[in-house]
Amino acid sequence: MEWLSFFGPRLPINGQKVYYFGPYLGVWQGRYEIHRDDVVSPHILICEESPGIVDRMDAPWWMPYEGQPKPDRPVTDYPKDYPSYE
């Protein structure tokens, strides 16, 4: 499996189990939820390993969880399509 950008064309399905990565978080297993009515942070990840919720700005990488062992972190901290505010 390969890491996918949360800012690319493919997103997880609502409720799908995923691995996610953020440079300040590391790699975690969780569940993706989309809240379309939330104008600030509609894409969230609910950690299934410890209490916690993050959004795609904190965890810009994801991959489907299909029972595989925890993957190594991605090669780069942020995907090329991560929003830049410069």
N, C-alpha and C positions, 0 to 999 in steps of 0.2 A: 504494500500500500504506500501511497505517497501523500505528502501533506498538500492540502488544498487551501487556497486563500478564501477568507470570508468575504473578500471584495471582488472575487471572480464570478464567472457565470453560474457556477454550481454551488448550491447551498444545501445543508442537511434538510431532511424532512422534519417537520414539527414533531417533537417527541423522540427523534432518533438519538440513539446512543452514539457518542463520538469520543475520540481523543481530541484534546485541544492543547494549544501551546501559546504561551505569551512569554516574552523575554524576561519579565519580572516575576512570572508565575511558575514556569517550567511546564512539564507535560502532565496532564491530568485526564482522567476519564470522567465524563459527565453526560448530560442530556441537553440537547438543543431545544429551545423554545422560541417561537416568534410571537410577538405581541404587536400586531399591526397598528393598534390604536396608541401605542407609546411613541410619541414623536421624538423623544430623546434617545432611547435605547431599545429598539424593537427586537434586536437579535441578542438573546442571552444564553448563557451556558450555566447549568446548575450542576455543581460538582457532586459526584456520587461517591467520592472517596473521603471527603470531609465537608463540613458545612461551608458553603460559599457559593456566590453567584458572581459571574463576570460577564462583560459584554464583548463584542467582537473587536472593539478598540483595544482592550486589554489582552485579548487572545485572538490574534488575527489569522491563526492557522488552525485547520481542523482535518480530521480524517475519520471515516466511518469506523465504528467499533464493531468488530465481528468476532470477538472472543480471542483475538490475537494478543500476544504480550505487549506491554507498554513499549511504544517505539522510541527511538532516539529522537532528540530535538531536530527541527529542520536545520538546514545548512545556514540559512539567514534568519535573523530575528524578525524581520518584517517582509511581507511579500512586496513585489514591485508595484502592485496596484493599491498599496496602503495609502490612504489619503494624506497628503502633505499640506501643511498650513503655512508654508513659507511665503 
